[in-house]
Amino acid sequence: MEQVHLFTKKLKPTHISHALSFPTHALEAFSFPEGAHTVRFEAVDATDNVWGFCLSSRLTGAYPKPVLLRSSWHRFVEQKGLVPDDRVVFFMERSDEAKGMIRRYKVRAQRKVMILMGQDVWVDVEDLPLYDEIPNLEPSFSSKMENHFDWLAELVKFNFNVTIDVQNKEGQIGSSIPFKSTESCSSG
């Protein structure tokens, strides 16, 4: 399966309390029924929970202005404990299985925990309770760490899903570098 990044959106207060505005370019990843302006889809989160969303676009006007409707989006916001300045990331996995084009969607809810060498470091919100328990680490940049990579190594050692965004001078995300521990914990 090929994984395609659909979009990353930093959340504003209106995204928390109402609907999530959806980038128009991401509409290409969804098949709307003929004549319909809404489509329901499921997305799997970092803990393999399945979330049902309803994507809607305007029927009139120059632009479709797509949104995830509050009726499906708000439950996700509440369960994840999302707040302004958190972000969501949507992906699509697609395969050509006998030309049947199977699409699966993934969603990640993340919170910025620090800036490392000028780049934002994001952790999945599901990992935040563990993150708070790591000794000698703070939710923001810790000047106690002699080497920034010591901090990152601690997160990876605890098997966090960590993402570092690589941004250009205008602040646009050029790419995201995921870090994940390859070690498995086993009791001997």
N, C-alpha and C positions, 0 to 999 in steps of 0.2 A: 504494500500500500504506500502510495505517495502522500506525504503530509504537506498541506499548503496552509501558510499563514494567511488568514482572512483579514484580521485587523486586531489592533491593540487600542483600547480606549481608556484614558484616565478619567475617572468618574468625578462628575460635578454633583453638587447637591440635588439638582433636578433629576439626575440619573438615579440617585438613591431614592427619592421620594415619588418619582413618577415613572416615566418610561426611559429606556435606553435608546438614544439615537444611534442608528446603524448606518455605517458608511454606504453610500450608494454603490460604490464599486464592488462591495461584497455581495450585492444582490445576485450577481452572476453565478454564485455558488449554490443557489436555491432554485428549485423548479416550482414555479407557481402554477397551479391548475389554470387552464384556459379561462380567461375572463375574471379570475379571482384576484383580490388584492391582499390576501392573507395566506400564509402557509405555516403549518405547524411542523416543528422539527424537534428532535431530541439531541442533546449534547451530553457527553460524558465528562465528568470533572476529574480532578487529580486523584480522587479516592474511588473512582469507578462508579460513582452514583450517577444515575441518569436523570437529566433535567429536561422537562418539556417546555418549549418556548413557542410563542406565537409571534411571527414576524409580519408586520403590516406595512403597506405603502399606500400613499394617496392615490385616489382614482383620478383626480383632476389636478390641474396646476402644471407648471413647467417642470417641476422636479418631483420625484417620487417621495422624498423625505421618509425613508423607512425607519421604523422603530420596533423594538421588542415591546409588546404591550405589557402594561403594568400587571395585568391579571396573571401573566406567566413569569414575568421578570422579578416582581417584588418578593416572591417566595425565595428565590435564589439569593437576593440581596439580604434578606433577613437571616436565612440559614447560615450564610457565610459571614455575617456580621460586617458587611461592607460599609465603608465610610468614604466621604469625599477624599480624593487624592489616591485611593486604591485604584487598581486597574483590572480590567478583564481582557483576556486574550482568547480569540476564537480561531480554531483551526478546522480544516476539513481534511479528512483522509479519503482518498478515492482509489478505487481499483477498477480494472477493466474487465473483471471476471466475465469472460466470454461475451465481451461487448455489452454487458448489462449495466455498466457503470454504477458501481455501488458507492454511495457517499455516506460517510459517518462524520459526525461533528464532535469536536472537543472544546471545552471551555475551561479556562483557568482563572481563578480569582487570586490576585496577588497584592501584596503590600510592600512598599519600599522600606527597607530596613537600614540602609546606609548608602553612602557614596564611597566608592572605592576607586581611587585614582581618577577622579572626575566622572565616573560612570555610575549610574544608578544600579543598585543591587536589589532585586525583588525576590520575595519568598512567597510561596503559596500560602494562603491564609490558613489552610488546614494544618500547616506546620508551625504556626505562630505559638500555640501553647508550649510546644517543645522548645521553640526558639527562646522564649522567655526564661526557660529553666537552664539554659547553658550557662555554666559559671563564667564569670568575668566578661560577659558580653552584654552590651547594652543595645536597645533598639535603634539608637542612632550611632554615628561614627564614634568609635572608642579610641581616645588618644593613648590609652594604656597599652594598646597593641604596638609593639615595635615594628612589626611588618604587617601591612594590610593583608597580605596573603595568609598570614596566620589565622586571621579572622575568617576568611573564606574557607580555609582548610577545616576549621572547626565546624562550620555549617555543613560542609560536604561529608565530614566524618560522621555527623549525626544523621546522614542520609536525607538531607533536605533537598528539595527541588529548588535550586537557586538559578536565577537568570540575571545576567549582566547585559545591559543594553549598550550597544556601541552607537554613539550619536555623532552626527556631523556638527559643524560649528553653529548651524541654525537650530540645533536641538532636535532634529528629526532622527528617528531611530533608523539606522542603516541596517542593523542586524541585531539579533539577540543571541547570546552565547549561553546555552544551558550547561550547568554543571551538575553532575550527579555522581555519587559514589559508586564505584564498580565493585567494591568489597561487599561481601555478604556477612552478616552476623550469624555466627553459629557457636553454640556452646559445645565445648570439647570435653 
